[in-house]
């Protein structure tokens, strides 16, 4: 916008100098009112061009109306009989109103100019109508287009800002989740290992044979922590979908889970994922991975099953285990889980983001079952 204003300043200075030259060559009288006004207008235009910060009091809007008023005065009293500079001056005023001002300003300038021609009826009004009327109408039409474009751009800007805010919130939520998982997983294991090593040092001082047994126990603990660290690192990586189908991608997630946990897990259903958006597939795989991670971490299950099927325009995913279940019993919908603030929060957030439905069935001491339906 500033570049356009600069170019408009150049155009106004050129027009002002041209008007002053013609005026003083035709009527070299410094006492003439129109000559004085033309000289002041030229001086201001040149000063605004050289020192870009020079503006009339009141800013750009008063400058526009001053330019319009000078057009009226020069049309009434000026010496430009060819009308070339006068027509160029009006075109400049309309361009300035369209480019550098609000959408309604061209309507004000065009309306005032037409009213001036009707009421004042300057000497060359018949010829000025041929430029003022079409240029004014065209300027008003372009102003309406500008209004529409500006509104569209404002809407796009708001959407971008909302997306940025959503990304920032998602990033912060993911950071908190990772920090919580690290604190409850690898960090706890490292702290426990440090305490066991301190105990081992004291045991070795008293009974070396007992210390050896404790050392073997610590080695087993260290192996568990290595597995835990690998699971944690794998959980930080984005889940990649398989080109062979959604079920194949879920199967790969299950294979990693079985390798890390040793818990037998079955997969039922064969869904290729045709017509499902890639970002939806990624979210589904992340939901499966988080559900299985919760089973490994909290359920103490000996068996897990995953079911995947497509029903009309919905994808139904269920994850069931025979572990400890949640601390509460019964069947709860997504709205109920959010209101009560219970259940796996991260999975709830992902399902809500996909516009899906979520039912959690918990049987303390007997296991739990997640049933998720996502529109596809």
C-alpha positions in Angstrom: 0.0 0.0 0.0 2.8 2.4 0.8 4.3 1.8 -2.6 1.0 2.8 -4.2 0.8 5.9 -2.1 4.3 6.9 -3.3 3.3 6.5 -6.9 0.2 8.5 -6.4 2.4 11.3 -4.8 4.5 11.3 -8.0 1.4 11.5 -10.2 0.0 14.4 -8.2 3.2 16.3 -8.2 3.5 16.0 -12.0 -0.1 17.1 -12.5 0.3 20.0 -10.1 3.5 21.3 -11.8 1.7 20.9 -15.2 -1.3 22.9 -14.0 0.9 25.6 -12.5 2.9 25.9 -15.7 -0.1 26.3 -17.9 -1.8 28.6 -15.5 1.1 31.0 -15.1 1.9 31.0 -18.8 -1.7 31.9 -19.7 -2.3 34.3 -16.8 1.0 35.5 -15.2 -0.7 37.4 -12.4 0.4 36.5 -8.8 -2.5 38.4 -7.4 -5.0 36.0 -9.0 -6.7 33.7 -6.5 -6.5 30.6 -8.7 -2.8 31.3 -9.3 -2.1 31.4 -5.6 -4.1 28.2 -5.0 -2.4 26.5 -7.9 1.1 27.6 -6.5 0.2 26.3 -3.0 -1.1 23.0 -4.4 2.1 22.5 -6.5 4.3 23.4 -3.5 2.5 21.0 -1.2 2.5 18.2 -3.8 6.3 18.6 -4.4 6.9 18.7 -0.6 4.9 15.5 -0.1 6.9 13.8 -2.8 10.3 14.8 -1.4 9.4 14.4 2.3 7.1 11.5 2.3 6.0 12.2 5.9 4.4 15.6 4.8 0.6 15.3 4.9 -2.2 17.7 5.3 -3.7 17.9 8.9 -6.2 15.1 9.2 -4.2 12.6 7.2 -4.9 11.0 3.8 -8.7 11.6 3.8 -8.4 15.4 4.0 -5.7 15.2 1.3 -8.2 13.4 -1.0 -10.9 16.0 -0.4 -8.4 18.8 -0.9 -7.4 17.3 -4.3 -11.1 17.0 -5.2 -11.7 20.7 -4.2 -8.7 21.8 -6.3 -10.2 19.9 -9.3 -13.4 21.9 -8.9 -11.6 25.2 -8.6 -9.3 24.5 -11.6 -12.3 23.3 -13.7 -14.1 26.6 -12.9 -11.2 29.1 -13.0 -8.2 27.4 -14.6 -6.6 28.2 -18.0 -6.4 24.6 -19.3 -8.5 24.9 -22.4 -7.3 21.6 -23.8 -8.8 19.8 -20.7 -6.1 17.2 -20.9 -4.6 18.0 -17.5 -8.0 18.6 -16.0 -9.2 15.1 -17.1 -6.0 13.6 -15.9 -6.4 15.3 -12.6 -9.9 13.8 -12.1 -8.7 10.4 -13.0 -5.9 10.8 -10.5 -8.4 11.8 -7.8 -10.6 8.7 -8.5 -7.6 6.4 -8.5 -6.4 7.9 -5.2 -9.9 7.3 -3.7 -10.0 3.7 -4.9 -6.5 2.6 -4.0 -5.6 4.5 -0.8 -9.0 5.1 0.9 -12.1 3.3 2.0 -14.5 1.8 -0.5 -17.2 4.5 0.0 -14.8 7.4 -0.8 -15.0 7.0 -4.6 -18.8 7.3 -4.3 -18.3 10.6 -2.4 -15.8 11.9 -4.9 -17.9 10.9 -8.0 -21.1 12.2 -6.5 -19.6 15.5 -5.5 -18.0 15.9 -9.0 -21.3 15.2 -10.8 -23.1 17.6 -8.4 -20.5 20.2 -9.1 -21.0 19.9 -12.9 -24.8 20.2 -12.5 -24.8 23.1 -10.0 -21.7 25.2 -11.0 -21.8 24.3 -14.7 -18.1 25.3 -15.4 -17.1 26.7 -18.8 -16.2 23.3 -20.2 -18.9 21.2 -18.4 -20.2 19.7 -21.7 -16.8 18.1 -22.4 -16.1 17.3 -18.7 -19.2 15.1 -18.6 -17.5 12.7 -21.0 -14.7 12.0 -18.5 -16.4 12.6 -15.1 -19.4 10.4 -15.6 -17.8 7.2 -17.1 -14.7 7.5 -14.9 -16.9 8.1 -11.8 -19.1 5.1 -12.6 -16.0 2.9 -13.3 -14.4 4.1 -10.0 -17.5 3.2 -8.0 -17.7 -0.2 -9.7 -14.0 -0.9 -8.8 -14.6 0.3 -5.3 -17.3 -2.3 -4.9 -14.9 -5.0 -6.2 -12.3 -3.7 -3.7 -14.8 -4.0 -0.9 -15.5 -7.6 -1.8 -11.8 -8.5 -2.2 -10.9 -6.8 1.1 -13.7 -8.6 3.0 -12.5 -11.9 1.4 -8.9 -11.2 2.4 -10.0 -10.3 6.0 -11.9 -13.5 6.2 -8.9 -15.5 5.0 -6.7 -13.6 7.5 -9.1 -14.6 10.3 -9.0 -18.2 9.2 -5.2 -18.2 9.1 -5.1 -16.6 12.5 -7.5 -19.3 13.8 -5.4 -22.0 12.2 -2.3 -20.6 13.8 -4.0 -20.5 17.2 -5.1 -24.1 16.7 -1.7 -25.2 15.7 -0.2 -23.4 18.7 -2.8 -25.0 21.1 -2.2 -28.5 19.5 1.6 -28.0 19.8 1.3 -27.0 23.5 -1.0 -29.9 24.2 1.3 -32.4 22.5 4.3 -30.9 24.4 2.4 -31.4 27.7 1.5 -35.0 26.7 5.1 -35.8 25.8 6.3 -34.3 29.0 3.7 -36.3 31.0 4.6 -39.5 29.2 8.3 -38.9 29.8 7.8 -38.1 33.5 5.6 -41.2 34.0 7.7 -43.5 31.9 11.5 -43.2 31.3 12.1 -40.6 33.9 10.4 -42.6 36.7 12.4 -45.6 35.6 15.7 -43.6 35.7 14.9 -42.3 39.2 14.1 -45.8 40.3 17.3 -47.1 38.8 19.3 -44.4 40.6 17.8 -45.4 43.9 18.4 -49.1 43.3 22.1 -48.3 42.5 22.4 -46.5 45.8 20.9 -49.4 47.6 23.3 -51.7 45.7 26.3 -49.8 46.8 25.3 -50.2 50.5 24.5 -53.9 50.0 27.9 -54.6 48.4 29.5 -53.0 51.4 27.8 -55.5 53.7 27.1 -58.7 51.6 28.7 -59.0 48.2 26.7 -62.2 47.3 23.4 -60.4 48.0 24.8 -57.5 46.0 25.3 -59.7 42.9 21.7 -60.8 43.0 20.6 -57.2 43.3 22.9 -56.3 40.4 21.2 -58.9 38.2 17.8 -57.4 39.2 19.0 -54.0 38.3 20.2 -55.3 34.9 16.7 -56.6 34.2 15.2 -53.3 35.2 17.6 -51.5 32.9 16.5 -53.8 30.0 12.9 -52.8 30.8 13.8 -49.1 30.8 15.5 -49.5 27.4 12.3 -51.0 26.0 10.3 -48.2 27.7 12.6 -45.6 26.1 12.2 -47.2 22.7 8.4 -47.2 23.0 8.5 -43.5 24.1 10.7 -42.5 21.1 8.5 -44.5 18.7 5.4 -42.7 20.2 6.9 -39.4 19.3 7.2 -40.3 15.6 4.3 -39.6 13.3 2.4 -42.7 12.3 2.8 -43.4 8.5 0.0 -45.0 6.6 0.6 -48.0 4.4 -0.3 -47.8 0.7 -1.7 -51.4 0.9 -4.6 -50.2 3.0 -5.8 -48.9 6.4 -5.9 -52.3 8.0 -2.3 -53.0 6.9 -1.2 -49.8 8.6 -3.1 -50.7 11.7 -1.5 -54.1 11.6 2.0 -52.5 11.5 1.1 -50.5 14.6 -0.1 -53.7 16.3 3.1 -55.5 15.4 5.2 -52.8 17.1 2.9 -52.9 20.1 3.3 -56.7 20.4 7.1 -56.5 20.0 7.4 -53.9 22.8 4.8 -55.3 25.2 4.6 -59.0 24.5 0.8 -58.8 24.8 -0.9 -60.9 22.1 -3.1 -58.7 19.9 -5.5 -59.7 17.2 -6.9 -57.6 14.3 -10.3 -58.1 12.8 -11.5 -56.5 9.6 -10.0 -55.5 6.3 -10.4 -51.8 5.3 -8.4 -50.4 2.5 -9.2 -46.8 3.3 -10.3 -45.8 -0.2 -11.8 -42.3 -0.2 -10.6 -41.5 3.4 -8.5 -38.3 3.6 -4.8 -38.9 4.5 -5.0 -36.7 7.6 -8.0 -38.8 8.8 -6.0 -42.0 8.3 -3.1 -40.6 10.2 -5.4 -39.6 13.1 -7.0 -43.1 13.2 -3.5 -44.7 13.4 -2.5 -42.3 16.1 -5.7 -43.2 18.1 -4.9 -47.0 17.7 -1.4 -46.4 18.9 -2.4 -44.3 21.9 -5.1 -46.8 22.9 -2.6 -49.7 22.8 -0.1 -47.6 24.7 -2.6 -47.1 27.5 -3.3 -50.9 27.5 0.4 -51.6 27.9 1.0 -48.9 30.5 -2.1 -49.2 32.7 -4.3 -52.2 31.9 -2.0 -55.2 32.8 -3.8 -57.1 30.1 -2.9 -60.5 28.8 -4.9 -60.2 25.6 -6.0 -57.3 23.3 -8.1 -57.2 20.2 -8.6 -54.5 17.6 -11.5 -54.4 15.2 -11.8 -52.2 12.1 -14.8 -52.1 9.8 -16.6 -49.7 7.5 -20.4 -49.3 7.9 -22.1 -47.2 5.2 -20.4 -43.8 5.6 -18.7 -44.5 9.0 -15.5 -46.2 10.1 -15.9 -48.1 13.3 -12.8 -48.8 15.3 -12.8 -50.8 18.6 -10.0 -51.7 21.0 -10.7 -54.2 23.7 -8.5 -55.8 26.5 -8.9 -58.1 29.4 -6.9 -56.0 31.8 -7.8 -54.0 35.0 -10.2 -51.6 33.3 -10.6 -48.0 34.4 -11.3 -46.9 37.9 -15.0 -46.4 37.0 -17.6 -48.8 35.7 -20.2 -48.5 33.0 -20.6 -47.2 29.5 -19.9 -43.5 28.7 -20.3 -41.4 25.6 -17.8 -38.8 24.4 -19.9 -35.9 25.9 -20.2 -37.7 29.2 -16.5 -38.4 29.4 -15.7 -34.8 28.7 -18.1 -33.5 31.2 -16.9 -35.9 33.9 -13.3 -35.4 32.9 -12.5 -39.1 32.8 -11.1 -41.5 30.3 -8.3 -41.0 27.8 -8.2 -37.3 27.1 -5.9 -37.4 24.1 -8.1 -39.9 22.3 -11.2 -37.9 23.1 -9.6 -34.8 21.6 -8.7 -36.5 18.4 -12.1 -38.1 18.0 -13.8 -34.7 18.6 -11.5 -33.1 16.0 -12.6 -35.8 13.4 -16.3 -35.1 14.2 -16.7 -38.7 15.4 -18.4 -40.5 18.3 -16.8 -42.4 21.1 -18.1 -44.9 23.6 -16.0 -46.2 26.5 -17.1 -49.4 28.3 -15.2 -50.1 31.6 -15.4 -53.2 33.7 -13.0 -52.8 36.6 -11.0 -56.0 37.1 -12.2 -57.4 33.8 -11.1 -55.0 31.1 -12.3 -52.2 28.9 -13.5 -51.5 25.4 -13.3 -48.4 23.2 -15.7 -48.1 20.3 -15.0 -45.1 18.0 -17.1 -44.2 15.0 -15.7 -41.6 12.5 -17.6 -40.2 9.5 -15.7 -40.9 6.2 
